[in-house]
């Protein structure tokens, strides 16, 4: 549930006015470099919020600390120091010195859409290259509970979440635990790699951790969306040696390698069932991932990852950068390769076309998913 919570809240110089408690995530676009201190960014951003709504209040982000003092004046914003402002903002990293990516909790008379569309807020977001999204949970803060080794940046986050919640083990009664996934850096011994991380509601983190430990354990079996990953618990109190972190990073990097991507238009939903000439039935995703590599390629299959893009309008396939010449050779024959192995009369594969998009070009396109700070 991502709707903001309507509550009747007493605001300064007013009687009782209907306000919304809104939890949202502020996220920096990938590749943006900043030398502005995080505290200064916080002051500028919260000032922009209060220009949009002069009655807006910045609340502590932790649900257990809502009785602490809040910020409801410009004077309070400017008086914040490096210690006090962490009550209202918690960074992704302990030494996140120049970025403001993380969760906020506010009380406002405006809707989330009206607040973020206001000139003062929209201009700040555009100037510093951030975007905002509502938190999956509007009732309490989300906390990081673990990472998914062998994941990669091309995975469609929302689709992965939906498939996970249809898993037989995900059988929790309502209200179900709320979780989210986002891309960030896994760091070990001054090295880092992009990885999917899992967030969960603080009060429900035990259930989410237990589920991911059972489903993503690296054993040979069917995984959601066919993506084998290993869950690495990283919640509060988890202790991990430098050697173990380095081993995880080494395995993760070796598995993913250096990838590029291209997009394919004209294909239907990846979860559609396709009948092969042998009579077997598999999904379109499984079909694309099963194409064998050409002799000389670095991996056993043509495509390493097959995903919908963020709008679900086209299919994105990832492959090794070292195999780019082989992939280019297959671009002109991909449709005929598919039609050659499907059953006669199978009409679920329309004419497909390859859209030439490389990794960097795709990633700089803004997407409504959690990115690293």
C-alpha positions in Angstrom: 0.0 0.0 0.0 1.5 3.3 -1.1 -1.2 5.8 -0.5 -0.4 8.6 1.9 -2.0 8.4 5.2 -4.7 11.1 5.9 -4.7 12.3 9.5 -6.1 15.3 11.3 -3.1 17.2 12.5 -2.8 20.5 14.4 -0.5 22.9 12.6 1.0 26.2 13.9 -1.3 29.2 13.7 -4.3 27.1 12.7 -7.0 25.2 14.3 -7.5 21.7 12.9 -6.7 21.1 9.3 -6.7 17.9 7.3 -3.1 17.0 6.6 -1.4 14.0 5.1 1.5 12.1 6.7 3.6 11.1 3.7 6.7 9.0 3.6 8.7 9.3 0.4 12.1 8.4 -1.0 14.4 11.0 -2.5 16.7 9.4 -5.1 19.6 10.7 -7.1 19.8 10.0 -10.8 22.7 7.7 -11.7 26.0 9.2 -12.7 25.4 12.6 -11.0 28.4 13.9 -9.1 28.1 16.4 -6.2 30.4 18.3 -4.0 27.7 20.0 -1.9 27.6 18.7 1.7 24.5 16.6 2.6 23.4 18.9 5.4 23.3 21.9 2.9 21.3 19.8 0.4 18.9 18.9 3.2 18.4 22.5 4.2 17.8 23.6 0.6 15.4 20.7 -0.2 13.3 21.2 3.0 13.2 24.9 2.4 11.9 24.2 -1.1 9.2 21.9 0.4 8.1 24.7 2.8 7.9 27.2 -0.1 5.5 24.8 -1.7 3.5 24.4 1.5 4.3 27.0 4.3 2.5 24.8 6.8 4.6 21.7 6.0 6.2 19.9 8.9 9.3 17.6 8.7 8.9 14.7 11.0 11.3 12.1 12.4 11.5 9.3 10.0 11.4 6.5 12.6 7.9 5.5 13.6 9.0 5.0 17.3 10.2 8.7 17.5 7.1 10.5 16.4 6.8 12.1 19.8 10.2 13.9 19.3 10.2 17.5 18.2 9.6 18.2 14.5 10.6 21.0 12.1 8.0 23.5 11.2 9.8 26.8 10.7 12.6 28.0 8.4 14.5 29.1 11.5 14.6 25.5 12.7 15.9 24.3 9.3 18.8 26.8 9.3 19.7 26.0 12.9 20.2 22.2 12.1 23.7 20.8 12.6 25.3 17.6 11.5 24.0 15.7 14.6 20.4 17.0 14.8 19.4 16.6 11.1 20.0 12.8 11.3 16.8 12.5 13.3 15.0 13.5 10.1 17.2 11.9 7.5 19.2 8.6 7.5 21.7 8.1 4.7 22.4 4.9 2.9 26.0 4.9 4.0 27.7 6.1 7.2 30.0 8.4 5.2 27.4 9.7 2.7 28.8 13.2 2.7 27.5 14.7 -0.5 24.2 13.1 -1.5 20.7 13.3 -0.1 19.3 10.0 -1.2 17.1 8.4 1.4 13.7 8.5 3.2 11.7 11.5 4.4 8.6 11.8 6.6 6.5 14.9 6.3 3.1 16.3 7.2 1.5 18.5 4.5 -1.8 19.9 3.3 -0.9 19.1 -0.3 -1.1 15.9 -2.2 2.2 14.2 -3.0 1.7 15.0 -6.7 0.9 18.7 -6.1 3.9 19.0 -3.6 6.5 17.6 -6.0 5.0 19.4 -9.0 5.3 22.8 -7.3 7.9 25.1 -9.0 10.2 25.3 -5.9 10.4 21.5 -5.5 10.5 20.7 -9.2 13.3 23.2 -9.8 15.3 21.8 -6.9 14.9 18.3 -8.2 15.9 19.3 -11.7 18.9 21.4 -10.6 20.4 18.7 -8.4 19.2 15.7 -10.5 17.0 13.9 -8.0 13.6 12.3 -8.2 11.0 11.2 -5.7 8.7 8.2 -5.2 6.3 7.3 -2.4 7.6 4.7 0.0 5.9 1.3 -0.2 4.9 1.6 3.5 3.3 4.7 4.7 3.0 3.5 8.3 6.7 3.0 9.3 10.2 3.3 8.0 11.8 0.7 5.7 15.1 -0.8 6.7 17.7 -2.7 4.7 17.6 -6.4 5.5 19.9 -8.0 2.9 21.4 -8.1 -0.6 20.9 -10.5 -3.6 24.1 -11.9 -4.9 24.1 -12.5 -8.6 21.4 -9.9 -9.2 22.1 -7.2 -11.8 20.9 -3.7 -12.7 18.7 -4.9 -15.6 16.2 -6.7 -13.4 12.7 -5.2 -13.6 12.1 -4.4 -9.9 8.3 -4.1 -9.8 7.8 -7.3 -11.9 10.2 -9.2 -9.6 8.3 -8.0 -6.5 5.0 -9.2 -8.0 6.4 -12.6 -8.9 7.9 -13.0 -5.4 4.5 -12.3 -3.8 2.9 -15.0 -5.9 5.4 -17.6 -4.6 3.8 -20.5 -2.7 5.9 -19.7 0.4 4.6 -16.1 0.4 1.4 -17.0 2.2 1.3 -14.4 5.0 -2.2 -13.2 6.1 -3.3 -9.6 5.6 -1.8 -7.2 6.3 1.1 -8.8 4.4 4.7 -7.7 5.0 5.8 -4.8 2.7 9.2 -5.0 1.0 11.0 -3.2 -1.8 14.2 -3.7 -3.8 16.7 -1.2 -5.0 20.1 -1.0 -6.7 23.1 0.1 -4.6 26.8 -0.8 -4.1 28.0 -3.9 -2.3 31.4 -2.8 -0.8 34.3 -5.0 0.3 37.9 -4.1 0.8 37.6 -0.8 -1.0 36.0 -2.5 -4.0 32.3 -2.3 -5.0 29.7 -3.8 -7.3 26.1 -3.0 -8.2 23.7 -5.4 -6.5 20.0 -5.5 -5.6 19.2 -4.9 -2.0 16.0 -5.7 -0.1 14.1 -3.3 2.2 11.4 -4.3 4.6 9.1 -2.6 7.1 11.0 -2.5 10.4 8.3 -4.4 12.3 8.1 -7.1 9.6 11.8 -7.5 8.8 12.0 -11.0 10.4 9.3 -12.4 8.1 10.9 -10.9 5.0 14.4 -12.2 5.9 13.1 -15.7 6.5 11.3 -15.7 3.2 14.3 -14.6 1.2 16.6 -17.0 3.0 14.3 -19.9 2.0 13.7 -18.9 -1.6 17.1 -17.5 -2.6 19.5 -20.0 -1.1 21.4 -21.0 -4.3 20.1 -24.5 -4.5 19.2 -26.0 -7.9 15.5 -25.3 -8.3 13.0 -23.0 -10.1 13.5 -19.3 -9.0 11.1 -16.4 -9.5 11.5 -15.2 -13.1 14.1 -17.8 -13.5 16.8 -15.7 -11.9 19.0 -17.6 -9.5 20.2 -15.4 -6.7 21.6 -15.9 -3.1 20.2 -13.8 -0.3 22.9 -12.2 1.9 21.4 -11.1 5.3 22.6 -7.6 6.1 20.2 -6.4 8.8 21.1 -4.8 12.1 23.4 -6.9 14.2 24.7 -8.9 11.2 28.4 -9.4 11.4 30.4 -10.3 8.3 34.2 -10.5 8.0 36.1 -8.6 5.3 37.2 -12.0 3.8 33.6 -13.2 3.5 32.4 -9.9 1.9 35.3 -10.1 -0.5 34.3 -13.6 -1.5 30.7 -12.5 -2.1 31.9 -9.6 -4.2 34.3 -11.8 -6.2 31.6 -14.4 -7.0 29.1 -11.7 -7.8 31.4 -10.0 -10.3 32.5 -13.2 -11.9 28.9 -14.3 -12.4 27.7 -11.0 -13.9 30.9 -10.0 -15.8 30.8 -6.8 -17.8 27.4 -6.6 -19.5 25.8 -4.6 -22.3 22.2 -4.6 -23.3 19.9 -4.2 -26.3 16.1 -3.9 -26.5 13.8 -5.9 -28.7 10.5 -4.6 -29.8 7.5 -6.5 -31.1 7.6 -9.4 -28.6 4.6 -10.1 -26.4 4.7 -10.5 -22.6 7.6 -12.6 -21.4 5.3 -14.7 -19.2 3.2 -15.9 -22.2 3.4 -19.6 -22.8 5.0 -20.7 -26.1 4.5 -24.1 -27.6 7.7 -25.5 -29.2 7.9 -27.8 -32.2 8.7 -30.6 -29.8 5.3 -30.1 -28.1 6.8 -28.7 -24.9 5.4 -25.5 -23.5 7.7 -22.8 -21.9 7.4 -19.1 -21.3 8.8 -16.6 -23.8 11.4 -15.6 -21.2 12.6 -19.2 -20.8 12.8 -19.5 -24.6 15.0 -16.4 -25.0 17.2 -17.4 -22.1 17.7 -20.9 -23.6 19.2 -19.9 -26.9 22.7 -21.6 -26.9 25.8 -19.4 -27.4 27.8 -19.5 -30.6 31.2 -21.2 -30.5 33.7 -18.8 -29.0 31.3 -16.9 -26.8 32.2 -16.5 -23.1 28.9 -17.8 -21.7 26.9 -20.9 -22.5 23.8 -19.0 -23.5 23.2 -16.1 -25.9 21.5 -13.9 -23.4 22.4 -13.7 -19.7 19.3 -11.7 -18.6 15.9 -11.2 -20.2 13.6 -8.6 -18.7 10.8 -6.2 -19.6 11.8 -2.6 -19.5 10.4 -0.2 -16.9 7.3 0.5 -19.1 6.9 -3.2 -20.0 6.6 -2.1 -23.7 9.8 -3.7 -24.9 12.1 -6.6 -23.9 15.6 -6.0 -22.8 18.3 -8.6 -23.1 21.8 -8.5 -21.5 24.9 -10.1 -22.7 28.6 -10.0 -22.1 30.5 -7.0 -23.6 33.1 -9.4 -24.9 30.5 -11.2 -26.9 29.1 -8.0 -28.7 30.3 -9.1 -32.1 28.5 -12.5 -31.8 25.3 -10.7 -30.6 25.5 -8.3 -33.6 25.6 -11.3 -35.9 22.4 -12.8 -34.3 20.4 -9.5 -34.5 19.4 -10.1 -38.1 18.3 -13.7 -37.6 16.7 -13.5 -34.2 13.1 -13.7 -35.5 13.8 -16.6 -37.8 15.7 -18.4 -35.0 12.6 -18.1 -32.8 10.1 -19.2 -35.5 12.3 -22.2 -36.4 11.8 -23.8 -32.9 8.2 -22.9 -32.2 5.3 -25.1 -33.2 3.5 -24.6 -36.6 0.6 -22.3 -36.1 2.0 -20.6 -33.0 1.1 -17.0 -33.5 2.2 -15.5 -30.2 5.5 -14.4 -31.7 4.8 -11.3 -33.9 7.5 -9.7 -36.0 10.3 -8.6 -33.7 12.8 -5.8 -34.2 16.0 -5.0 -32.5 16.4 -1.6 -31.0 20.0 -0.6 -30.7 20.5 0.6 -27.2 23.7 0.1 -25.2 24.0 -0.1 -21.4 25.0 3.5 -20.7 22.2 4.9 -23.0 19.6 2.8 -21.2 20.7 3.6 -17.6 20.7 7.4 -18.0 17.0 7.2 -18.9 15.1 8.1 -15.7 13.2 5.2 -14.2 10.8 5.1 -11.3 12.9 2.6 -9.3 15.2 2.9 -6.3 18.8 3.7 -7.3 21.9 4.0 -5.4 22.6 7.3 -3.6 
